[in-house]
């Protein structure tokens, strides 16, 4: 396999993961979502994203990278 083919497959996989993680984030942000009995790591990260008191603003891309 040529390197260019490998790069194209890698790019495709990265896009699929990005869509997957964005769907999970969107589900957690849905106001109709019932509150879980216990928060998971994504709930904590989204709260940090919402809280602007940190020096570094946590973005959705940061959250996706942490989840990987």
C-alpha positions in Angstrom: 0.0 0.0 0.0 1.3 3.4 -0.8 1.7 6.0 1.9 -0.8 8.3 0.3 -3.5 5.5 0.6 -2.6 5.1 4.3 -2.9 8.9 4.8 -6.3 8.9 3.2 -7.5 6.1 5.4 -6.2 7.7 8.5 -7.9 11.0 7.6 -11.2 9.1 7.0 -10.9 7.4 10.4 -10.1 10.7 12.2 -13.3 12.3 10.6 -15.4 9.3 11.7 -14.1 9.6 15.3 -14.7 13.3 15.3 -18.3 12.7 14.2 -18.8 10.0 16.8 -17.4 12.1 19.7 -19.4 15.1 18.6 -22.6 13.0 18.7 -21.8 12.0 22.3 -21.1 15.6 23.3 -24.4 16.7 21.6 -26.3 14.0 23.5 -24.8 15.2 26.8 -25.7 18.8 25.9 -29.3 18.0 25.1 -31.5 19.9 27.6 -34.1 17.1 27.3 -31.5 14.5 28.5 -32.4 13.1 31.9 -29.8 13.7 34.6 -27.8 10.6 35.4 -27.5 9.4 39.0 -23.8 10.0 38.7 -21.9 12.3 36.4 -19.4 10.7 34.0 -16.1 12.2 32.7 -17.8 13.9 29.8 -20.2 15.7 32.2 -17.2 17.0 34.2 -15.4 18.1 31.0 -18.4 19.9 29.7 -18.8 21.7 33.0 -15.2 22.8 32.8 -15.9 24.0 29.2 -18.9 26.0 30.5 -16.9 27.4 33.4 -14.8 30.3 32.1 -12.8 30.8 35.3 -9.9 28.7 34.0 -6.8 30.3 32.4 -7.2 28.0 29.4 -10.6 27.7 27.7 -11.4 24.0 27.2 -12.8 23.5 23.7 -14.8 20.7 22.2 -11.7 19.6 20.3 -9.8 19.4 23.6 -12.6 17.3 25.1 -12.6 15.0 22.1 -8.8 14.5 22.4 -9.1 13.7 26.1 -11.8 11.1 25.4 -9.6 9.4 22.8 
